Amino acid sequence: MVTTAQELATEWDAARKVGAVIGYVPTMGALHEGHLSLVDLARDECDVVICSIFVNPLQFGLDEDFESYPRPVERDLGLLEARGTSIAFLPSWTEIFPGRERVLEDFGTHVAVPRLSHQLCGRSRAGHFDGMVTESLLFLNLVRPDRTYWGEKDFQQLRIIETLVQDLRLPVTVVRGATRREPDGLAMSSRNKNLTPEARAVSPNLRRVLQEARAELLAGQPLPAVRATARQELTDLGFVVEYLVACEEGSLSEVSTLDTPLAVRLFAAAMLQGVRLLDSIPLTEANHG
């Protein structure tokens, strides 16, 4: 385990001297199989695997759960060691933000990917993605990997990072990892442990409703009617639906029909007894011919 940028740079220099390919998996800790599957993917493709654990204050709103976000450090370190992680990078808050910046406005520099950040989750979480992408760029500059691994579960976040790397010509390859799910279909998330037993029993219905909506859409049912039915079913089950929309995967622009040559995905976000759940499933693939 290393905790400072200087220690990390020393490890990086040693790896580069022997020509190692460096893979990087960024996390906020409270690791689950979704994170660890990215570590496995990085280990298969790289010589050195660096995994960071850092709860980024810039991506939490003032009324969100920064202070209470789970931080089981010893457990996480054991999991990373068991999966063959080469270097665990666990910097302190002040190592990354010496001025103890808590919100983006207090940090001297920030970056944004506005055309992807103001949709979906960005509509209700103002500044969240600007804080995420600013901290992510900072960590990419510190770690300097050849490849970085991001899960499709947080698809909007993934697309923002892919666009950042493309637009700024960052010398790193973004590798996608498939969404990992519990046996009952719930997408794995560090926040799932905050679900009460009652809410946990209901939570897999989010994916089930999305799958049923997908089947209806592919059978030719109109998108507005399918969306309305799906939203109502989730509401009846106790979800407070933030959004349930179909969007083009590249631009995240909402579509009103599936009559498009572009890949389309069905996205949903909903609160269940105070816990925010995200999921998405592909509707169509891109038509290249």
Phi, psi and omega in degrees: 000135173239150186235354181234158178297326180293316177298319179296319179298323178296317178295320180297315180300318180296319179293317181294327181297333179258012176073025183289143170273127186254126175251148185226129177241108178275138177215168170251018178082196188051054192292147175222184185296336175298311176298313187292333176293329175290322175299317178300316180297316179296319181296325179291332188253349188230161177275324180234131180244121177251129176238125177261148171233114181203120177276106190280112182293335186291341182260006176256131171291163183295338179258013181259183197264045179299310184294325184266000181301133186298138181225065179278074192298310183297319177299314182298318180297321177297319178296318180294319178297317181296333181265007173084024176295133181284314185221125171261122182253110184237075180286152174283167177303314184285341174293322181272319180235084184303333179274009181057038178298131182252331180233158186300324183296338179274346182270135189297327184230139170212158179240163181210152172238075194298326185290346176249345188269345186261012180247175175046242183296334181295340181290328182252348182240072183302128178083350183302309185286330174296319177293321179295313186286328176296312179294323181294318177296319178302313181291322177298324177291327179284317186279325180052055182278165170276326183222141176232145194242125184226141183274148178286347180302316174265073192293322179296316176301315179302312181295325178295317179294318177301320181289319176304311182297318181293311187290323182265005177055043180290140184277061181211148176260128176270124181249129179274140172245137182295150176300131175261141186233155171290164180305332180270004174102348180296130177296133182293137180204146177297333181280350181300332181293347177276353179288135172291161177306322179295313180293323179299323179292330181275330192304325180297345179295339178300311179292320181302315181296320177297317179297319179294321177297319179300314180299319180293319179295317180290340176275359175103005179290146182291139184301314181302319181291319180295317178300315182297318179295317181295316178300316182295320179297317178296319178299317179297333179276355178107001176282144169257103189282123175275313173204153172212100189219160172255130183225150173292134189294325183287308184267347186062020177283136181291141178244153180257345176217169176266009181278072181211146178282356184269154176293135183237144181228147177262124185244145175214145170223136182205148174267140176226107183049046174087359180250128182272125181245139177239148171199160175201150176220146180291140175260310181221159174261162178294139176263107184266002183225000000 
